[in-house]
Amino acid sequence: MTSRLERITEQRLDSLNRIRARGIDPYPHSYCPSHTVQEAKTLFEQQGEHSPDISLAGRIMSKRSMGKMSFVDIRDGSGKIQLSLRYNVLGKKRYDLLQDIDIGDIIGVRGKLFRTKAGELTLEASDFTMLCKSLRPLPEKWHGLVDIEKRYRQRYLDLISNEESRNIFILRSRIITAIRSFLDKQGFLEVETPVLQPHAGGALARPFVTHHQALDEDFYLRIALELHLKRLVVGGFDRVYEIGRAFRNEGISVRHNPEFTLLECYQAYSDYNDMMRLVEEMLAHIAQEILGNTRLVHNGQTIDLGLPWQRLYLREAIKNYCDIDFEDYPDADSLGARMAELGMEVDPSKGRGKLIEELISTFVEPKLIQPTFLLDYPVEMSPLAKRKRGDNRLVERFEGFVDGMEVANAFTELNDPLEQRERFRQQLKERVADEEVEIADEDFLQALEYGMPPTGGLGIGIDRLVMLLTNQQSIREVILFPQLKAKE
């Protein structure tokens, strides 16, 4: 027994054959519309009924036939418009062709703009051209594409049928453009660094491994952009940034995708205080540019990205929210025992830094609704950050949180090559128990030995920033093609 989809496909193949039998190519090489739909609307606003004949192209989204008159809605990348097709204007041969044109087909059309009695802007077609025959039906327009997994696997269908989804990705592009514009005006230089790297460094994360056939060597997909960008600071580029893909072979959640987009920027002769100001100013600028306001709503919370953000010391935050002072617990065993007293499950293989991360994610992050910088982390959590002035147990690092979600991470960068080498050595001792540690990069260490000026460094997760500015709760809603398990 054939399925509904198979029957529709068979019917459309019959239509395709009839179109070809008329001597019409259903897949022509090109078409040159004179206007987009949005440009046509603007033209009519300016010139009204006196506007000249124009041509448009788009996908048919609906079709309504009433004897010798039909109405068709088409959509292009800028919007949707109604077409009026009349028998007495097109003639019998052209009008009869409409019988073989379906929702989902792409057509070009020429004609004159007018407004119907109901007030809807319409193009009265004097001719139309078949541009692409669709062999599969679109999702039903009255409920759209409701299968969430199908929306992600077949994003093109989601974009065709879901205007909200399409707008998210338009805003995503505008957000990235606004970031570039802001940093360019601040004197930063955009650069590109390798995705395939001989060492997985720059963050504490498990990498993806691949094999280079020509070199017969294993390489890692980068987990961060940091180490190559800091090489460029050594080389004399005082302000650099990169917006690029990073890859972490870790869990998938509403806030984590194995492949994600990261902004990292580095500013010579600066520290983490300068990076805090940069984050505040940049995110306020982006919100103003994209939303017209620094206030937004995310997950039901009203957020204000305006300056200044709250500053909160990590040690005090953990003490306030779970009554643990991590300075009272100098090793993983003692801290783990205290966490167990709170009813937390403690992995005995995790180091002290990882346990403090669990305290942050469990007790602190959910409380940070308004924009907040969490300051000064234990040194074992941040092997690339400079020790805090006045307290060698901590480093000058902050994470920026909005509505309980980390959106930024920054350091006063460690530029002492001897201490950096020792930090890597200590990290490697933990590798047997924990794969998510820094791997020493000898070339990076040599670069530091040539001298890197005092530097502030910043990383911002673009996907999470887009989630925030578009009021989305899942990272998959803001990534065009999120990672999914392959279908069998």
Buried (B, 14 or more C-beta within 10 A) or exposed (E): EEEEEEEBBEBBEEBBEBBEEEEBEBEEEEBEBBBBBBBBBEBBEEEEEEBEEBBBBBBBBBBEEEEEBBBBBBBBEBBBBBBBBBBEBBEEEBBEBBEBBBBBBBBBBBBBBBEEEEEEBBBBBBBBBBBBBBBEBBBEEEEBBEEEEEBBBBBEBBBBBBEEBBEBBEBBEBBBEBBBEBBEEBEBBEBEBEBEBBBBBBBBBBBBEEEEEEEEEEBBBBBBBBBBBBBBBBEEBBBBBBBBEBBBBBEBEEBBBBBBBBBBBBBBEBBBBBBBBBBBEBBBBBBBBBBEEBEBEBBEEEBBBBEEBEEBBBBEBBBEBBEBEBEEBEEBEEBBEBBEEEEBEBEEEBBBBBBBBBBBEBBBBEEBBBBBBBBBBBBBBBBBBBBBEEEEBBBBBBBBBBBBBBBBBBBBBBBEBEBBBEBBEEBEEBEEBBBBBBBBBEEBBEBBEEEBBEBBBBBBBBBBBBBBBBBBEBBBBBBBEBBEEEEE
